[in-house]
Amino acid sequence: MEQRLAEDVLQVIDSLKLVKPVLVGHSAGGEELTRLGDEHSDHLGGLVYLDAAFDPADFPASSPEYMGLYHNLPAAMRDHPGPSASDRKSFEAYREWQERSGGVAFPKSELRNMYATNVDGSMGEYKASTPFIHNAIGEGALKRDYSKIRVPVLAFFGMSCSTHPQGNYACIEHPSHKAEYEPKNAEERAAKEAFDSATAAYVNRWKKNLQNAPGGVRIIDLPGANHYVFLSNEADVLREVRAFLPR
């Protein structure tokens, strides 16, 4: 699936006769970026990874040990209640719930493409994809090899993303994103420190691997950013991308 997705992007580049475009990918979109950079750097001007430089072959959620550390965290750091019926009464109400629960809200037009609209105007069922497609994308992911990417790379790191062992992607919200919560005792503090250390080990490996790209790599850390860094840290992303483009 990863190869097919990359080939689809390449066909668009060729059909539009784009000359050395800079491609930007978010989350699992890093798969296509890497594949295109590996195989078609001569078609590209640069690559921008928006919290998309994790390694599918080295994913935290596929590790029982890591997930054990996650589940040892205080419930207040792990629990993410879904939207209530009132939060789904309209797309605007859902956006307000997104802001309360995660700090960012998707554009209303994006939500209308993702979810059906009920006759009463409330938000309906998810329609943008299917579990089969979602799993197929994850199962087709390959270990990241950046050593053949000959164009400059800009990479933003925000929230830590993990994947379910069956292949579908999910983001595990790091405790730093729950800034209002303070460990209540030594046990909670030790659990948080152990999880932080394990997460940092994964992220550091991803960064080290990314720096094998011979075209040059600039890494931007955005502590406290949402996984959707272009929404939570729009000004930071725009500033860095605009500085990167002249390269």
N, C-alpha and C positions, 0 to 999 in steps of 0.2 A: 504493500500500500504506500509506503514512504516513497518508493521509486516512482510509482504512478503519479502521486501528488506532485512530485518535483517535475516530472515530465509535463504535467498539465501547465505548470507555471512557465516552463521553458517555451511551450507552444504559444502561450499568450505573449511572451516577450518577442518571439520571432514574428508572430502574426501582426503585432502592432509596430514592428520594426523599431523597437526601443534600443537605443544605443547606450550600453554600459549603465543600466539602471541600478540604483541602490535599492535593495530589497529589504523590507522590514517584516519581521515575523514575531508573533507573540505566542508564548506557551509552547504547545506541540508544533506550532509553525516553525520552530527551530529545526525540526527534522528536514523539512523541504529546503530551508536555507543551507543547511550543512551539505545535503546531497547535491544541491546545485553548485555550491562552492567547491565541493570535491571534484565534480565532473565537468563544470562549465564556467570556471572562473573567467575564461576569456570573454564570456557574454556579459559579465557583471562589472559594476563599478564599486560596490561595497555591500556589506551585510550588517544589518542592525538587529540584534537579539533583544527583545523586550521580555525579560524574565523567561528566556527560552533556551538557555544554554545548559540545561540539566542533561544528564546522560541516561537514556532509557535502560542501559545495561548496568547502571549503578544507581538504582532508585531506592530511596529510603523505605517506601511502603512495601517493597518486596522483601524487606529484611524483617524477620520475626523479632530480632533483638531490638531494632529501632522502634518498631511498632509497640513493643513492650514498654520502652521508655516513654513513648507518647501516651500510652494508656495509664502510665503511672502519674501523669500530670494531674493536678487538681481539676476537678470537673469544670470549674469556671473557666479554665484555659482551653478546654477541649470542646465544650458544648456549643453548638451553633444551631439553635432552634430555627426551624423553617418558618416561612411566612404563614400567618393565620389567614382565615377566610376574609377578615376585614382588610388585611394587607393585600389581598388579591381582588378587592372589589373594583379596582381600576388600575390602569398602568401607572398612573401617578402615585397611587397609594403604594404600589409595589416598589417604585423608585424610592419613596420615602423610607420603606422598610430596608432597602438595600443600603441607604445612607446610614441608618441607625445601626445596622448589623455589621457592615463591612467598611463603611466610610466612603464608598463610591457608589454612584448609581449609573446604570447603563442609559444611553440615550433612548428616548421613548421609541424612536423609529427602529432601533435594534431590538427592543423587546417585542415590538409588534411583528417583527420577522421571526422571532424565536418562539412566540407563544400565540396560540389561537385567541381570537376575540369572541367572547360569548355574546349572545344577543342582548344582554343587559349591560354590556360594556365592560364587564369584569374580565380578568385575565384567565384564559382557558389553559388547555394542556400544551405541554412543550411539543413543538412541531419541527424544530430545525434539523433534527437528526433522529437516528434510531440507535438502540443499544448495539445492534449488529455493526453498524458503521463505526460507532464509537470504539468498540472493541477491536475491530479490524485495523483501525489506525494505530492503536496501541500495540497490538500483536505484531504489526509489521515494522515496528521501530527497531533501528539498528544502533549498535554502539557508536558513539560519536567519534569520528576521526577528522580532526581539523587540519591535519598535516598537509593537505593538498590545496587548501584555500589560499589563493594567491592575491586576494583583494583585501583591503582594510576591513577590520571588524570592529564594531562598537557594540558592547554588551552591557545591558542593565541587569543588575541582580536585586530583586526585592524579596517577595514572599518565597518560601521554600515550597517547591512542587514535588509531589510524589505520584506514584501510580499504583493502582490496585494490582495484585499479582496476576489477575486475568487480563490485564492490559488497559483497562479504561483509566483515564487520567483523573486525578483529583488533587487539589491543593490542600496541604496541611498548614493551617494557620499557625505560624510560629508564635510562641508566647510573647515575644516583643510587640506583637500586634494587639495584645491585650494589655496595653500599658497601664490601664486603670487597676489591674489586679496585682496585688503584692502578696508574695508567699506569706502564709500565716504562721508558719513554724519551720523548724529546721528540716523536717521531712519534706515539706513542699519545696523549700529552697533547694535541697539536694536533688530532688526530682527535676526541677527546672534546669539546674546547672548541668545535670547529666544529659538532658535532652538537647540543651543548647550546644554542648560540646559535640554530641553525635551529629547534629545538624551542620555545625561548622565544618566538621571533617568531610562531609559529603560536598558541601559548597566549595571548599578549598580544592578538592580533587577536580571538580568541574572546571574551576577557574584555571588550574594548572594545565589541564588537558586543552582547554580553549587556547591557551597561550602558545600551543604548538603551531598555530596558524602562521605561516611564514609571511603573510601580507601585512602583518602588524595588528595588534589588538589593543583596544582601549576599554577598560572595565570601569563601570560606574556602579558603586554600591549605593543603594537607597534604603538605609535602615528605616524600618517602620512602614515601608511602602506596601500597598496592596499588590496582589499578583497582577492586577490590571494597572501597571505602573503608569501607563499613558493617561489614565484617569486620575489616579491618586496623586501623581507627581508630574502633571502635564507640563508645568513650566520647566522643570529639570530636564525632562525628556526633549522638549523642543529646543532648549538651549544647547544641549549636547549634540543633538542631531544636526542642528544648523552649523555648529562648529565642525562637525565631522564631514559634512557634504563636500566642502572645497577640496578635501583630500582625494 
